[in-house]
Every structure is written in C-alpha cells, then in structure tokens.
Amino acid sequence: MKTFETLAELAACVGQDVAATEWVDITQDQINQFAQATGDQQWIHVDEARAKQGPFKVPIAHGFLTLSLLSQFFDKTIVIKTKRMGVNYGLNKVRFMAPVPVGSRLRAHLHLHSATPIEGDGLQLQWNVTVEREGSAKPVCAAESLVRIYA
C-alpha cells in the first residue's frame, strides 16, 4: 500500500512507476458472475467442457473483466489521506494483448503519466496501467486510465 498525505504529494510522482499491486486470482466463479452481470455468455468464458476443445484449452476471462479490476487495483494499492472522493473519468486507450486463462493470477503496475488540476480542489490523473499474468512474459492488458480525485 502506497500512502500519500496530499494530492500535491501524489502529483509530484508524475513520470514515475508509483506502485505494483498484490496478485489477484481469477476464478471460474468470478468469470461466471461477470458473464451473468454483463450478459456475455460466450462459450470461451463459461462452458468449461467446450473450452477444453477450444484454442485456449480452458475458459478465459473476459477482457472487460480484466479491465474492471483496475478499480480494485487502485483501491487496494494507493491511499490519499486528504481524498474526499474519486471517480473514474474514462479511458484513452485499452489493449488486451493476451488471454487470461481461469486460474491465472494478475497484478497491475501503476505509472502516473500526468496530474492536471481541475475545478473543485481536484486533480485529473492519467495512469498508464499494465496488467501482467504471473508466469507470462507478455502483459494481458494495457490501459490509459483517467481518474479524478477531489480533496
């Protein structure tokens, strides 16, 4: 856990790799719940028997499930003591470069690209996030995540 007293202290980290998260396990139950919530029931995610015959030999997580973990990665990794609230503002780019087989362990590397003051005593942060899968040389996801934090 990386703790910052103020937004200014965090903003001073622009251009730096700020943190790497803890590992997160990807389970079939998680994949099934995501499929239920989003309506994406494609067999490569939820049909374990058919997935064994498919290109990955096991079910894989939805790309958007991997992307949705960004909120968890930030929440469990970075604390700003003076933060009143934070909101997701959007994404500039997202790429899914490799599949995430069920049973994978993922973690994110958080690089603070920019911190721009915004109205309301806040900062708009652009984080360049790279999500890796344990044991794989290739990242599974890269995203430019925009977050607004208010003190």
TILOLUM-440753 format. One record per atom (N, C-alpha, C, O): x, y, z; atom name; residue number from 1. Coordinates in Angstrom, 3 decimals, padded with zeros to 6 digits, always signed. Layout:
! residues N
X | Y | Z | CA | NUM
...
! end
This chain:
! residues 151
+000.854 | -001.176 | +000.000 | N | 1
+000.000 | +000.000 | +000.000 | CA | 1
+000.896 | +001.235 | +000.000 | C | 1
+001.797 | +001.368 | +000.828 | O | 1
+000.633 | +002.120 | -000.931 | N | 2
+001.373 | +003.374 | -001.044 | CA | 2
+000.475 | +004.485 | -000.512 | C | 2
-000.642 | +004.663 | -000.999 | O | 2
+000.954 | +005.240 | +000.488 | N | 3
+000.152 | +006.276 | +001.129 | CA | 3
+000.717 | +007.655 | +000.819 | C | 3
+001.921 | +007.891 | +000.919 | O | 3
-000.178 | +008.558 | +000.443 | N | 4
+000.173 | +009.952 | +000.188 | CA | 4
-000.645 | +010.820 | +001.135 | C | 4
-001.834 | +010.575 | +001.341 | O | 4
-000.008 | +011.835 | +001.711 | N | 5
-000.711 | +012.743 | +002.610 | CA | 5
-001.658 | +013.660 | +001.836 | C | 5
-002.776 | +013.926 | +002.277 | O | 5
-001.194 | +014.146 | +000.661 | N | 6
-001.956 | +015.141 | -000.091 | CA | 6
-001.947 | +014.801 | -001.579 | C | 6
-001.176 | +013.960 | -002.042 | O | 6
-002.829 | +015.482 | -002.314 | N | 7
-002.828 | +015.350 | -003.767 | CA | 7
-001.528 | +015.876 | -004.351 | C | 7
-001.016 | +015.321 | -005.323 | O | 7
-000.989 | +016.936 | -003.773 | N | 8
+000.273 | +017.507 | -004.264 | CA | 8
+001.412 | +016.493 | -004.137 | C | 8
+002.278 | +016.410 | -005.007 | O | 8
+001.401 | +015.737 | -003.064 | N | 9
+002.439 | +014.716 | -002.872 | CA | 9
+002.342 | +013.646 | -003.956 | C | 9
+003.361 | +013.185 | -004.471 | O | 9
+001.123 | +013.254 | -004.299 | N | 10
+000.938 | +012.297 | -005.384 | CA | 10
+001.341 | +012.912 | -006.717 | C | 10
+002.013 | +012.264 | -007.519 | O | 10
+000.936 | +014.158 | -006.962 | N | 11
+001.254 | +014.833 | -008.227 | CA | 11
+002.763 | +014.937 | -008.451 | C | 11
+003.215 | +014.990 | -009.595 | O | 11
+003.526 | +014.967 | -007.394 | N | 12
+004.988 | +015.034 | -007.503 | CA | 12
+005.563 | +013.747 | -008.098 | C | 12
+006.741 | +013.708 | -008.453 | O | 12
+004.757 | +012.709 | -008.211 | N | 13
+005.211 | +011.421 | -008.745 | CA | 13
+004.990 | +011.287 | -010.250 | C | 13
+005.218 | +010.212 | -010.806 | O | 13
+004.553 | +012.347 | -010.919 | N | 14
+004.340 | +012.282 | -012.369 | CA | 14
+005.618 | +011.797 | -013.045 | C | 14
+006.720 | +012.250 | -012.736 | O | 14
+005.438 | +010.863 | -013.974 | N | 15
+006.570 | +010.291 | -014.696 | CA | 15
+007.202 | +009.087 | -014.014 | C | 15
+008.204 | +008.552 | -014.487 | O | 15
+006.611 | +008.662 | -012.895 | N | 16
+007.194 | +007.560 | -012.121 | CA | 16
+006.269 | +006.334 | -012.090 | C | 16
+005.049 | +006.437 | -012.216 | O | 16
+006.901 | +005.186 | -011.919 | N | 17
+006.166 | +003.970 | -011.585 | CA | 17
+005.857 | +004.083 | -010.100 | C | 17
+006.761 | +004.026 | -009.267 | O | 17
+004.588 | +004.244 | -009.770 | N | 18
+004.191 | +004.541 | -008.391 | CA | 18
+004.024 | +003.279 | -007.558 | C | 18
+004.410 | +003.252 | -006.389 | O | 18
+003.454 | +002.237 | -008.147 | N | 19
+003.182 | +001.039 | -007.344 | CA | 19
+002.934 | -000.166 | -008.237 | C | 19
+002.578 | -000.041 | -009.409 | O | 19
+003.130 | -001.321 | -007.651 | N | 20
+002.682 | -002.592 | -008.229 | CA | 20
+001.718 | -003.190 | -007.215 | C | 20
+001.964 | -003.142 | -006.009 | O | 20
+000.631 | -003.746 | -007.702 | N | 21
-000.404 | -004.260 | -006.814 | CA | 21
-000.057 | -005.660 | -006.317 | C | 21
+000.914 | -006.277 | -006.756 | O | 21
-000.866 | -006.133 | -005.404 | N | 22
-000.812 | -007.529 | -004.990 | CA | 22
-001.411 | -008.378 | -006.111 | C | 22
-002.099 | -007.860 | -006.990 | O | 22
-001.151 | -009.660 | -006.076 | N | 23
-001.720 | -010.588 | -007.059 | CA | 23
-003.190 | -010.813 | -006.763 | C | 23
-003.598 | -010.849 | -005.602 | O | 23
-003.992 | -010.967 | -007.821 | N | 24
-005.420 | -011.260 | -007.731 | CA | 24
-005.678 | -012.555 | -008.500 | C | 24
-005.253 | -012.698 | -009.646 | O | 24
-006.373 | -013.490 | -007.867 | N | 25
-006.707 | -014.764 | -008.506 | CA | 25
-007.949 | -014.611 | -009.376 | C | 25
-008.905 | -013.936 | -008.994 | O | 25
-007.928 | -015.242 | -010.548 | N | 26
-009.072 | -015.249 | -011.453 | CA | 26
-009.697 | -016.641 | -011.405 | C | 26
-009.069 | -017.629 | -011.785 | O | 26
-010.947 | -016.705 | -010.929 | N | 27
-011.626 | -017.985 | -010.748 | CA | 27
-012.763 | -018.142 | -011.760 | C | 27
-013.234 | -017.167 | -012.346 | O | 27
-013.183 | -019.370 | -011.945 | N | 28
-014.321 | -019.623 | -012.834 | CA | 28
-015.592 | -018.983 | -012.280 | C | 28
-016.422 | -018.482 | -013.039 | O | 28
-015.740 | -019.002 | -010.962 | N | 29
-016.911 | -018.373 | -010.349 | CA | 29
-016.952 | -016.881 | -010.676 | C | 29
-018.008 | -016.341 | -011.006 | O | 29
-015.823 | -016.234 | -010.586 | N | 30
-015.717 | -014.809 | -010.921 | CA | 30
-016.097 | -014.576 | -012.385 | C | 30
-016.854 | -013.656 | -012.695 | O | 30
-015.575 | -015.404 | -013.273 | N | 31
-015.880 | -015.295 | -014.711 | CA | 31
-017.383 | -015.492 | -014.943 | C | 31
-018.001 | -014.747 | -015.704 | O | 31
-017.960 | -016.495 | -014.286 | N | 32
-019.395 | -016.760 | -014.441 | CA | 32
-020.245 | -015.591 | -013.931 | C | 32
-021.238 | -015.218 | -014.557 | O | 32
-019.851 | -015.022 | -012.799 | N | 33
-020.590 | -013.877 | -012.254 | CA | 33
-020.492 | -012.674 | -013.194 | C | 33
-021.472 | -011.954 | -013.382 | O | 33
-019.329 | -012.459 | -013.776 | N | 34
-019.160 | -011.356 | -014.721 | CA | 34
-020.032 | -011.596 | -015.956 | C | 34
-020.673 | -010.676 | -016.463 | O | 34
-020.048 | -012.836 | -016.428 | N | 35
-020.879 | -013.186 | -017.585 | CA | 35
-022.353 | -012.922 | -017.278 | C | 35
-023.080 | -012.389 | -018.115 | O | 35
-022.782 | -013.292 | -016.092 | N | 36
-024.170 | -013.081 | -015.687 | CA | 36
-024.487 | -011.597 | -015.618 | C | 36
-025.544 | -011.164 | -016.078 | O | 36
-023.582 | -010.817 | -015.048 | N | 37
-023.820 | -009.379 | -014.887 | CA | 37
-023.848 | -008.639 | -016.220 | C | 37
-024.603 | -007.680 | -016.382 | O | 37
-023.036 | -009.076 | -017.168 | N | 38
-022.911 | -008.347 | -018.434 | CA | 38
-023.704 | -008.956 | -019.581 | C | 38
-023.908 | -008.309 | -020.608 | O | 38
-024.156 | -010.203 | -019.412 | N | 39
-024.858 | -010.884 | -020.492 | CA | 39
-023.932 | -011.481 | -021.540 | C | 39
-024.400 | -011.989 | -022.558 | O | 39
-022.622 | -011.427 | -021.306 | N | 40
-021.653 | -012.007 | -022.242 | CA | 40
-021.412 | -013.455 | -021.837 | C | 40
-020.552 | -013.742 | -021.004 | O | 40
-022.177 | -014.362 | -022.429 | N | 41
-022.123 | -015.778 | -022.085 | CA | 41
-021.345 | -016.597 | -023.116 | C | 41
-021.571 | -017.800 | -023.241 | O | 41
-020.433 | -015.962 | -023.853 | N | 42
-019.696 | -016.690 | -024.888 | CA | 42
-019.016 | -017.923 | -024.285 | C | 42
-018.486 | -017.874 | -023.175 | O | 42
-019.039 | -019.016 | -025.028 | N | 43
-018.572 | -020.308 | -024.522 | CA | 43
-017.112 | -020.292 | -024.085 | C | 43
-016.741 | -021.048 | -023.187 | O | 43
-016.280 | -019.462 | -024.685 | N | 44
-014.857 | -019.449 | -024.285 | CA | 44
-014.678 | -018.980 | -022.845 | C | 44
-013.612 | -019.157 | -022.256 | O | 44
-015.737 | -018.374 | -022.278 | N | 45
-015.685 | -017.914 | -020.888 | CA | 45
-016.382 | -018.862 | -019.928 | C | 45
-015.883 | -019.109 | -018.830 | O | 45
-017.541 | -019.402 | -020.331 | N | 46
-018.410 | -020.064 | -019.349 | CA | 46
-018.655 | -021.553 | -019.566 | C | 46
-019.160 | -022.221 | -018.664 | O | 46
-018.321 | -022.081 | -020.710 | N | 47
-018.567 | -023.503 | -020.990 | CA | 47
-017.243 | -024.262 | -020.847 | C | 47
-016.453 | -024.354 | -021.786 | O | 47
-017.029 | -024.797 | -019.652 | N | 48
-015.747 | -025.434 | -019.351 | CA | 48
-015.458 | -026.630 | -020.253 | C | 48
-014.320 | -026.821 | -020.682 | O | 48
-016.473 | -027.433 | -020.544 | N | 49
-016.271 | -028.608 | -021.400 | CA | 49
-015.897 | -028.193 | -022.819 | C | 49
-014.943 | -028.720 | -023.390 | O | 49
-016.629 | -027.270 | -023.377 | N | 50
-016.332 | -026.827 | -024.745 | CA | 50
-014.998 | -026.078 | -024.810 | C | 50
-014.264 | -026.197 | -025.791 | O | 50
-014.689 | -025.310 | -023.766 | N | 51
-013.426 | -024.553 | -023.734 | CA | 51
-012.218 | -025.490 | -023.787 | C | 51
-011.172 | -025.122 | -024.322 | O | 51
-012.358 | -026.702 | -023.234 | N | 52
-011.254 | -027.673 | -023.292 | CA | 52
-010.901 | -028.030 | -024.728 | C | 52
-009.761 | -028.391 | -025.020 | O | 52
-011.875 | -027.929 | -025.623 | N | 53
-011.661 | -028.244 | -027.038 | CA | 53
-011.264 | -026.995 | -027.842 | C | 53
-010.908 | -027.100 | -029.015 | O | 53
-011.325 | -025.829 | -027.216 | N | 54
-011.073 | -024.569 | -027.907 | CA | 54
-009.599 | -024.198 | -027.966 | C | 54
-008.735 | -024.978 | -027.565 | O | 54
-009.325 | -023.020 | -028.463 | N | 55
-007.935 | -022.604 | -028.695 | CA | 55
-007.110 | -022.419 | -027.426 | C | 55
-005.883 | -022.505 | -027.480 | O | 55
-007.751 | -022.166 | -026.282 | N | 56
-007.007 | -021.902 | -025.053 | CA | 56
-006.984 | -023.093 | -024.100 | C | 56
-006.259 | -023.081 | -023.106 | O | 56
-007.781 | -024.127 | -024.404 | N | 57
-007.864 | -025.387 | -023.646 | CA | 57
-008.512 | -025.251 | -022.272 | C | 57
-008.735 | -026.255 | -021.595 | O | 57
-008.811 | -024.041 | -021.855 | N | 58
-009.531 | -023.760 | -020.608 | CA | 58
-010.348 | -022.487 | -020.840 | C | 58
-010.075 | -021.741 | -021.780 | O | 58
-011.348 | -022.236 | -019.991 | N | 59
-012.053 | -020.961 | -020.115 | CA | 59
-011.101 | -019.787 | -019.872 | C | 59
-010.132 | -019.898 | -019.122 | O | 59
-011.398 | -018.671 | -020.517 | N | 60
-010.606 | -017.460 | -020.301 | CA | 60
-011.518 | -016.356 | -019.769 | C | 60
-012.722 | -016.342 | -020.025 | O | 60
-010.915 | -015.439 | -019.027 | N | 61
-011.652 | -014.289 | -018.500 | CA | 61
-012.003 | -013.335 | -019.634 | C | 61
-011.276 | -013.236 | -020.623 | O | 61
-013.099 | -012.648 | -019.484 | N | 62
-013.477 | -011.581 | -020.403 | CA | 62
-012.419 | -010.479 | -020.322 | C | 62
-011.884 | -010.201 | -019.248 | O | 62
-012.126 | -009.865 | -021.446 | N | 63
-011.214 | -008.714 | -021.411 | CA | 63
-011.743 | -007.623 | -020.497 | C | 63
-010.985 | -006.998 | -019.755 | O | 63
-013.059 | -007.397 | -020.557 | N | 64
-013.634 | -006.350 | -019.724 | CA | 64
-013.626 | -006.718 | -018.242 | C | 64
-013.652 | -005.827 | -017.393 | O | 64
-013.592 | -008.000 | -017.915 | N | 65
-013.416 | -008.392 | -016.513 | CA | 65
-012.028 | -007.949 | -016.053 | C | 65
-011.877 | -007.374 | -014.975 | O | 65
-011.023 | -008.221 | -016.875 | N | 66
-009.666 | -007.790 | -016.547 | CA | 66
-009.631 | -006.278 | -016.367 | C | 66
-009.048 | -005.778 | -015.405 | O | 66
-010.249 | -005.554 | -017.282 | N | 67
-010.274 | -004.092 | -017.207 | CA | 67
-010.993 | -003.612 | -015.950 | C | 67
-010.574 | -002.634 | -015.332 | O | 67
-012.065 | -004.291 | -015.572 | N | 68
-012.838 | -003.865 | -014.400 | CA | 68
-012.035 | -004.001 | -013.104 | C | 68
-012.389 | -003.394 | -012.093 | O | 68
-010.974 | -004.778 | -013.124 | N | 69
-010.139 | -004.928 | -011.934 | CA | 69
-009.335 | -003.671 | -011.625 | C | 69
-008.791 | -003.547 | -010.527 | O | 69
-009.247 | -002.739 | -012.565 | N | 70
-008.476 | -001.522 | -012.317 | CA | 70
-008.951 | -000.795 | -011.063 | C | 70
-008.130 | -000.313 | -010.283 | O | 70
-010.259 | -000.709 | -010.860 | N | 71
-010.779 | -000.041 | -009.653 | CA | 71
-010.242 | -000.704 | -008.395 | C | 71
-009.811 | -000.028 | -007.460 | O | 71
-010.270 | -002.024 | -008.379 | N | 72
-009.758 | -002.783 | -007.226 | CA | 72
-008.257 | -002.557 | -007.065 | C | 72
-007.767 | -002.359 | -005.954 | O | 72
-007.537 | -002.589 | -008.178 | N | 73
-006.094 | -002.385 | -008.105 | CA | 73
-005.756 | -001.026 | -007.488 | C | 73
-004.876 | -000.939 | -006.632 | O | 73
-006.446 | +000.028 | -007.914 | N | 74
-006.194 | +001.355 | -007.345 | CA | 74
-006.598 | +001.403 | -005.877 | C | 74
-005.844 | +001.884 | -005.032 | O | 74
-007.787 | +000.903 | -005.581 | N | 75
-008.332 | +000.998 | -004.227 | CA | 75
-007.477 | +000.283 | -003.190 | C | 75
-007.351 | +000.744 | -002.056 | O | 75
-006.893 | -000.840 | -003.580 | N | 76
-006.104 | -001.627 | -002.625 | CA | 76
-004.623 | -001.284 | -002.630 | C | 76
-003.838 | -001.908 | -001.916 | O | 76
-004.233 | -000.284 | -003.440 | N | 77
-002.810 | -000.011 | -003.591 | CA | 77
-002.411 | +001.414 | -003.232 | C | 77
-001.308 | +001.644 | -002.736 | O | 77
-003.302 | +002.371 | -003.480 | N | 78
-002.957 | +003.775 | -003.276 | CA | 78
-003.964 | +004.425 | -002.332 | C | 78
-005.175 | +004.325 | -002.530 | O | 78
-003.440 | +005.096 | -001.296 | N | 79
-004.263 | +005.827 | -000.338 | CA | 79
-003.820 | +007.282 | -000.365 | C | 79
-002.629 | +007.584 | -000.291 | O | 79
-004.790 | +008.174 | -000.472 | N | 80
-004.524 | +009.611 | -000.371 | CA | 80
-005.316 | +010.099 | +000.833 | C | 80
-006.547 | +010.129 | +000.802 | O | 80
-004.615 | +010.477 | +001.885 | N | 81
-005.290 | +010.778 | +003.153 | CA | 81
-006.273 | +011.935 | +003.059 | C | 81
-007.288 | +011.937 | +003.754 | O | 81
-005.989 | +012.922 | +002.209 | N | 82
-006.880 | +014.082 | +002.120 | CA | 82
-007.963 | +013.906 | +001.069 | C | 82
-008.710 | +014.846 | +000.795 | O | 82
-008.065 | +012.735 | +000.481 | N | 83
-009.055 | +012.495 | -000.580 | CA | 83
-010.466 | +012.500 | -000.012 | C | 83
-010.778 | +011.784 | +000.939 | O | 83
-011.318 | +013.333 | -000.627 | N | 84
-012.735 | +013.362 | -000.282 | CA | 84
-013.479 | +012.327 | -001.095 | C | 84
-014.336 | +011.609 | -000.580 | O | 84
-013.135 | +012.257 | -002.401 | N | 85
-013.746 | +011.251 | -003.266 | CA | 85
-012.937 | +011.131 | -004.548 | C | 85
-012.161 | +012.017 | -004.908 | O | 85
-013.142 | +010.013 | -005.221 | N | 86
-012.516 | +009.787 | -006.517 | CA | 86
-013.526 | +009.178 | -007.461 | C | 86
-014.399 | +008.416 | -007.048 | O | 86
-013.402 | +009.520 | -008.744 | N | 87
-014.305 | +008.961 | -009.748 | CA | 87
-013.506 | +008.540 | -010.974 | C | 87
-012.511 | +009.169 | -011.334 | O | 87
-013.959 | +007.466 | -011.603 | N | 88
-013.400 | +007.090 | -012.895 | CA | 88
-013.896 | +008.107 | -013.908 | C | 88
-015.090 | +008.398 | -013.969 | O | 88
-012.975 | +008.651 | -014.706 | N | 89
-013.354 | +009.653 | -015.696 | CA | 89
-013.370 | +009.075 | -017.105 | C | 89
-014.025 | +009.613 | -017.998 | O | 89
-012.648 | +007.981 | -017.298 | N | 90
-012.661 | +007.349 | -018.608 | CA | 90
-011.344 | +006.671 | -018.930 | C | 90
-010.468 | +006.503 | -018.082 | O | 90
-011.245 | +006.293 | -020.182 | N | 91
-010.061 | +005.602 | -020.671 | CA | 91
-009.682 | +006.201 | -022.016 | C | 91
-010.551 | +006.476 | -022.843 | O | 91
-008.391 | +006.402 | -022.238 | N | 92
-007.937 | +006.872 | -023.541 | CA | 92
-007.665 | +005.703 | -024.470 | C | 92
-008.082 | +005.718 | -025.628 | O | 92
-006.982 | +004.709 | -023.980 | N | 93
-006.634 | +003.538 | -024.786 | CA | 93
-006.715 | +002.305 | -023.909 | C | 93
-006.393 | +002.338 | -022.721 | O | 93
-007.155 | +001.216 | -024.524 | N | 94
-007.142 | -000.077 | -023.843 | CA | 94
-006.742 | -001.124 | -024.865 | C | 94
-007.236 | -001.123 | -025.993 | O | 94
-005.862 | -002.003 | -024.475 | N | 95
-005.469 | -003.117 | -025.329 | CA | 95
-005.447 | -004.386 | -024.483 | C | 95
-004.984 | -004.385 | -023.342 | O | 95
-005.965 | -005.479 | -025.075 | N | 96
-005.912 | -006.797 | -024.449 | CA | 96
-004.942 | -007.625 | -025.279 | C | 96
-005.304 | -008.110 | -026.351 | O | 96
-003.734 | -007.789 | -024.805 | N | 97
-002.666 | -008.388 | -025.606 | CA | 97
-002.524 | -009.897 | -025.455 | C | 97
-001.866 | -010.539 | -026.272 | O | 97
-003.127 | -010.464 | -024.430 | N | 98
-003.009 | -011.908 | -024.214 | CA | 98
-004.210 | -012.387 | -023.403 | C | 98
-004.777 | -011.620 | -022.624 | O | 98
-004.600 | -013.643 | -023.580 | N | 99
-005.738 | -014.180 | -022.822 | CA | 99
-005.390 | -014.364 | -021.345 | C | 99
-004.223 | -014.428 | -020.958 | O | 99
-006.446 | -014.447 | -020.540 | N | 100
-006.313 | -014.694 | -019.100 | CA | 100
-007.035 | -015.995 | -018.797 | C | 100
-008.241 | -015.985 | -018.552 | O | 100
-006.316 | -017.124 | -018.809 | N | 101
-006.950 | -018.408 | -018.500 | CA | 101
-007.448 | -018.460 | -017.058 | C | 101
-006.848 | -017.869 | -016.160 | O | 101
-008.557 | -019.176 | -016.849 | N | 102
-009.055 | -019.375 | -015.495 | CA | 102
-007.901 | -019.945 | -014.648 | C | 102
-007.114 | -020.764 | -015.122 | O | 102
-007.821 | -019.498 | -013.406 | N | 103
-006.738 | -019.919 | -012.521 | CA | 103
-005.529 | -019.003 | -012.575 | C | 103
-004.571 | -019.206 | -011.829 | O | 103
-005.553 | -017.998 | -013.440 | N | 104
-004.437 | -017.055 | -013.536 | CA | 104
-004.380 | -016.158 | -012.307 | C | 104
-005.357 | -015.983 | -011.580 | O | 104
-003.200 | -015.605 | -012.112 | N | 105
-003.007 | -014.569 | -011.094 | CA | 105
-002.531 | -013.317 | -011.819 | C | 105
-001.587 | -013.355 | -012.609 | O | 105
-003.209 | -012.201 | -011.529 | N | 106
-002.904 | -010.940 | -012.194 | CA | 106
-002.447 | -009.897 | -011.184 | C | 106
-002.826 | -009.930 | -010.013 | O | 106
-001.626 | -008.973 | -011.665 | N | 107
-001.308 | -007.782 | -010.883 | CA | 107
-001.090 | -006.634 | -011.860 | C | 107
-000.867 | -006.841 | -013.053 | O | 107
-001.159 | -005.421 | -011.323 | N | 108
-001.009 | -004.237 | -012.162 | CA | 108
+000.193 | -003.415 | -011.729 | C | 108
+000.564 | -003.372 | -010.556 | O | 108
+000.780 | -002.768 | -012.714 | N | 109
+001.847 | -001.795 | -012.484 | CA | 109
+001.257 | -000.431 | -012.822 | C | 109
+000.728 | -000.228 | -013.915 | O | 109
+001.352 | +000.501 | -011.879 | N | 110
+000.712 | +001.803 | -011.995 | CA | 110
+001.757 | +002.890 | -012.205 | C | 110
+002.569 | +003.173 | -011.323 | O | 110
+001.722 | +003.493 | -013.387 | N | 111
+002.648 | +004.571 | -013.748 | CA | 111
+001.837 | +005.856 | -013.872 | C | 111
+000.885 | +005.915 | -014.651 | O | 111
+002.206 | +006.886 | -013.111 | N | 112
+001.483 | +008.153 | -013.162 | CA | 112
+002.024 | +008.994 | -014.313 | C | 112
+003.132 | +009.526 | -014.237 | O | 112
+001.240 | +009.110 | -015.368 | N | 113
+001.653 | +009.830 | -016.579 | CA | 113
+001.476 | +011.343 | -016.426 | C | 113
+002.345 | +012.122 | -016.820 | O | 113
+000.328 | +011.752 | -015.842 | N | 114
+000.089 | +013.188 | -015.684 | CA | 114
-000.869 | +013.444 | -014.532 | C | 114
-001.639 | +012.572 | -014.129 | O | 114
-000.800 | +014.678 | -014.008 | N | 115
-001.693 | +015.137 | -012.944 | CA | 115
-002.051 | +016.584 | -013.265 | C | 115
-001.205 | +017.474 | -013.171 | O | 115
-003.297 | +016.815 | -013.642 | N | 116
-003.747 | +018.132 | -014.082 | CA | 116
-004.766 | +018.676 | -013.095 | C | 116
-005.756 | +018.004 | -012.806 | O | 116
-004.546 | +019.890 | -012.565 | N | 117
-005.537 | +020.468 | -011.652 | CA | 117
-006.889 | +020.645 | -012.341 | C | 117
-006.963 | +021.013 | -013.514 | O | 117
-007.953 | +020.375 | -011.589 | N | 118
-009.321 | +020.568 | -012.086 | CA | 118
-010.114 | +021.355 | -011.053 | C | 118
-009.751 | +021.424 | -009.878 | O | 118
-011.194 | +021.939 | -011.519 | N | 119
-012.061 | +022.732 | -010.649 | CA | 119
-012.584 | +021.871 | -009.503 | C | 119
-012.876 | +020.688 | -009.677 | O | 119
-012.694 | +022.487 | -008.335 | N | 120
-013.226 | +021.779 | -007.176 | CA | 120
-012.149 | +021.161 | -006.312 | C | 120
-012.393 | +020.150 | -005.654 | O | 120
-010.956 | +021.748 | -006.300 | N | 121
-009.835 | +021.235 | -005.497 | CA | 121
-009.496 | +019.794 | -005.833 | C | 121
-009.382 | +018.941 | -004.953 | O | 121
-009.336 | +019.540 | -007.127 | N | 122
-009.046 | +018.179 | -007.534 | CA | 122
-007.927 | +018.080 | -008.544 | C | 122
-007.350 | +019.073 | -008.987 | O | 122
-007.650 | +016.846 | -008.885 | N | 123
-006.661 | +016.518 | -009.911 | CA | 123
-007.262 | +015.494 | -010.855 | C | 123
-007.963 | +014.574 | -010.434 | O | 123
-006.977 | +015.667 | -012.135 | N | 124
-007.257 | +014.600 | -013.089 | CA | 124
-005.942 | +013.874 | -013.319 | C | 124
-004.957 | +014.466 | -013.759 | O | 124
-005.943 | +012.590 | -013.015 | N | 125
-004.743 | +011.765 | -013.124 | CA | 125
-004.858 | +010.854 | -014.331 | C | 125
-005.894 | +010.229 | -014.556 | O | 125
-003.794 | +010.785 | -015.099 | N | 126
-003.725 | +009.763 | -016.143 | CA | 126
-002.721 | +008.728 | -015.670 | C | 126
-001.537 | +009.008 | -015.482 | O | 126
-003.234 | +007.528 | -015.487 | N | 127
-002.423 | +006.391 | -015.090 | CA | 127
-002.204 | +005.492 | -016.297 | C | 127
-003.160 | +005.129 | -016.982 | O | 127
-000.979 | +005.139 | -016.557 | N | 128
-000.687 | +004.109 | -017.546 | CA | 128
-000.555 | +002.810 | -016.772 | C | 128
+000.385 | +002.613 | -016.003 | O | 128
-001.510 | +001.939 | -016.992 | N | 129
-001.610 | +000.704 | -016.219 | CA | 129
-001.269 | -000.479 | -017.120 | C | 129
-001.799 | -000.616 | -018.223 | O | 129
-000.386 | -001.317 | -016.633 | N | 130
-000.048 | -002.557 | -017.322 | CA | 130
-000.417 | -003.709 | -016.398 | C | 130
+000.045 | -003.782 | -015.260 | O | 130
-001.258 | -004.608 | -016.905 | N | 131
-001.675 | -005.769 | -016.119 | CA | 131
-000.906 | -006.978 | -016.627 | C | 131
-000.916 | -007.283 | -017.820 | O | 131
-000.242 | -007.658 | -015.708 | N | 132
+000.534 | -008.845 | -016.072 | CA | 132
-000.090 | -010.092 | -015.482 | C | 132
-000.786 | -010.046 | -014.468 | O | 132
+000.175 | -011.212 | -016.144 | N | 133
-000.240 | -012.529 | -015.652 | CA | 133
+000.997 | -013.229 | -015.133 | C | 133
+002.026 | -013.265 | -015.807 | O | 133
+000.899 | -013.781 | -013.950 | N | 134
+002.022 | -014.482 | -013.342 | CA | 134
+002.526 | -015.580 | -014.278 | C | 134
+001.742 | -016.399 | -014.759 | O | 134
+003.819 | -015.594 | -014.533 | N | 135
+004.432 | -016.620 | -015.362 | CA | 135
+004.443 | -016.312 | -016.843 | C | 135
+004.954 | -017.107 | -017.631 | O | 135
+003.891 | -015.179 | -017.239 | N | 136
+003.845 | -014.818 | -018.650 | CA | 136
+004.719 | -013.599 | -018.901 | C | 136
+004.697 | -012.641 | -018.127 | O | 136
+005.480 | -013.636 | -019.974 | N | 137
+006.327 | -012.505 | -020.324 | CA | 137
+005.524 | -011.372 | -020.960 | C | 137
+005.950 | -010.217 | -020.945 | O | 137
+004.358 | -011.708 | -021.519 | N | 138
+003.555 | -010.728 | -022.240 | CA | 138
+002.439 | -010.184 | -021.336 | C | 138
+001.734 | -010.973 | -020.707 | O | 138
+002.262 | -008.862 | -021.257 | N | 139
+001.149 | -008.312 | -020.477 | CA | 139
-000.189 | -008.765 | -021.054 | C | 139
-000.289 | -009.067 | -022.243 | O | 139
-001.209 | -008.812 | -020.210 | N | 140
-002.545 | -009.185 | -020.684 | CA | 140
-003.389 | -007.967 | -021.019 | C | 140
-004.348 | -008.066 | -021.784 | O | 140
-003.041 | -006.820 | -020.452 | N | 141
-003.825 | -005.608 | -020.697 | CA | 141
-002.948 | -004.391 | -020.455 | C | 141
-002.107 | -004.377 | -019.556 | O | 141
-003.162 | -003.368 | -021.277 | N | 142
-002.551 | -002.053 | -021.057 | CA | 142
-003.654 | -001.029 | -021.233 | C | 142
-004.440 | -001.111 | -022.177 | O | 142
-003.716 | -000.059 | -020.320 | N | 143
-004.782 | +000.940 | -020.378 | CA | 143
-004.277 | +002.287 | -019.892 | C | 143
-003.461 | +002.369 | -018.974 | O | 143
-004.778 | +003.342 | -020.526 | N | 144
-004.602 | +004.701 | -020.033 | CA | 144
-005.886 | +005.047 | -019.289 | C | 144
-006.925 | +005.298 | -019.900 | O | 144
-005.802 | +005.056 | -017.990 | N | 145
-006.967 | +005.261 | -017.133 | CA | 145
-006.977 | +006.688 | -016.602 | C | 145
-005.982 | +007.173 | -016.064 | O | 145
-008.118 | +007.351 | -016.761 | N | 146
-008.286 | +008.710 | -016.244 | CA | 146
-009.136 | +008.652 | -014.985 | C | 146
-010.232 | +008.092 | -014.970 | O | 146
-008.596 | +009.250 | -013.928 | N | 147
-009.259 | +009.265 | -012.630 | CA | 147
-009.277 | +010.708 | -012.120 | C | 147
-008.288 | +011.432 | -012.242 | O | 147
-010.396 | +011.108 | -011.556 | N | 148
-010.471 | +012.424 | -010.940 | CA | 148
-010.571 | +012.244 | -009.419 | C | 148
-011.415 | +011.506 | -008.911 | O | 148
-009.682 | +012.945 | -008.718 | N | 149
-009.609 | +012.862 | -007.268 | CA | 149
-009.872 | +014.269 | -006.703 | C | 149
-009.333 | +015.264 | -007.187 | O | 149
-010.709 | +014.314 | -005.678 | N | 150
-011.054 | +015.593 | -005.059 | CA | 150
-010.658 | +015.569 | -003.589 | C | 150
-010.898 | +014.594 | -002.877 | O | 150
-010.034 | +016.686 | -003.142 | N | 151
-009.599 | +016.806 | -001.739 | CA | 151
-010.646 | +017.544 | -000.939 | C | 151
-010.473 | +017.750 | +000.262 | O | 151
! end
